[in-house]
């Protein structure tokens, strides 16, 4: 059984998260919504470059944002150079 599928671990993670927000008590619905939100955030990060960058910045991983942008810029430059080569030939 993985740590994420253990209901007691999930309940404790959600409880810790809500206690940091100052919630007086955590219900089963709160736990379910917390894990749906977490799952949805990961899915959204997979679909949206902007969301991924925001999460990386919030996590203090600016170097990953920079590396990602450099990689994207290099790919665009390659495409532009290939287009210029095609136009010249």
VEXDREN-2710 file (C-alpha; in Angstrom, 1 decimal):
% VEXDREN-2710
k/r/px/py/pz
1/UNK/0.0/0.0/0.0
2/UNK/1.4/3.4/-1.0
3/UNK/1.6/6.2/1.5
4/UNK/-0.9/8.2/-0.5
5/UNK/-3.5/5.5/-0.5
6/UNK/-3.4/5.0/3.3
7/UNK/-6.5/6.7/4.6
8/UNK/-4.9/7.4/8.0
9/UNK/-2.0/9.1/6.4
10/UNK/-4.3/11.1/4.1
11/UNK/-6.5/12.1/7.0
12/UNK/-3.4/13.3/9.0
13/UNK/-2.0/15.2/6.0
14/UNK/-5.4/16.9/5.5
15/UNK/-5.8/17.6/9.2
16/UNK/-2.3/19.2/9.3
17/UNK/-3.1/21.3/6.3
18/UNK/-6.4/22.5/7.7
19/UNK/-4.9/23.2/11.1
20/UNK/-2.4/25.5/9.5
21/UNK/-5.3/27.4/8.0
22/UNK/-6.9/27.6/11.5
23/UNK/-9.9/25.4/10.7
24/UNK/-11.6/24.3/13.9
25/UNK/-12.2/20.7/12.9
26/UNK/-11.7/18.5/9.8
27/UNK/-14.6/16.6/8.3
28/UNK/-14.5/13.7/5.9
29/UNK/-15.8/16.1/3.2
30/UNK/-12.9/18.4/4.0
31/UNK/-10.4/15.5/3.5
32/UNK/-12.0/14.5/0.3
33/UNK/-12.0/18.1/-1.1
34/UNK/-8.4/18.5/0.0
35/UNK/-7.3/15.4/-2.0
36/UNK/-9.4/16.3/-5.0
37/UNK/-7.9/19.8/-5.0
38/UNK/-4.4/18.3/-4.7
39/UNK/-5.0/15.9/-7.6
40/UNK/-6.6/18.6/-9.7
41/UNK/-3.6/21.0/-9.1
42/UNK/-1.2/18.3/-10.3
43/UNK/-3.3/17.7/-13.4
44/UNK/-3.5/21.5/-14.1
45/UNK/0.2/21.8/-13.7
46/UNK/0.5/19.2/-16.4
47/UNK/-1.7/21.2/-18.8
48/UNK/-0.7/24.8/-18.0
49/UNK/2.8/26.2/-18.3
50/UNK/1.7/29.3/-16.3
51/UNK/0.3/27.3/-13.4
52/UNK/3.5/25.1/-13.4
53/UNK/5.7/28.2/-13.2
54/UNK/3.7/29.7/-10.4
55/UNK/3.9/26.5/-8.3
56/UNK/7.7/26.2/-9.0
57/UNK/8.2/29.9/-8.0
58/UNK/6.1/29.4/-4.8
59/UNK/8.2/26.3/-4.1
60/UNK/11.4/28.4/-4.4
61/UNK/12.5/26.6/-7.6
62/UNK/13.2/29.6/-9.8
63/UNK/16.2/27.8/-11.3
64/UNK/13.7/25.2/-12.8
65/UNK/11.6/28.0/-14.3
66/UNK/14.7/29.5/-15.8
67/UNK/15.9/26.2/-17.2
68/UNK/12.5/25.5/-18.6
69/UNK/12.3/28.9/-20.3
70/UNK/15.8/28.5/-21.8
71/UNK/14.9/25.1/-23.2
72/UNK/11.8/26.6/-24.8
73/UNK/13.7/29.5/-26.2
74/UNK/16.3/27.2/-27.7
75/UNK/13.6/25.1/-29.4
76/UNK/12.0/28.2/-30.9
77/UNK/15.4/29.4/-32.1
78/UNK/16.0/26.0/-33.8
79/UNK/12.6/26.3/-35.5
80/UNK/13.3/29.8/-36.7
81/UNK/16.7/28.8/-38.1
82/UNK/15.1/25.8/-39.9
83/UNK/12.5/28.1/-41.4
84/UNK/15.2/30.6/-42.5
85/UNK/17.1/27.7/-44.1
86/UNK/14.0/26.6/-45.9
87/UNK/13.3/30.1/-47.2
88/UNK/16.8/30.5/-48.5
89/UNK/16.8/27.2/-50.4
END
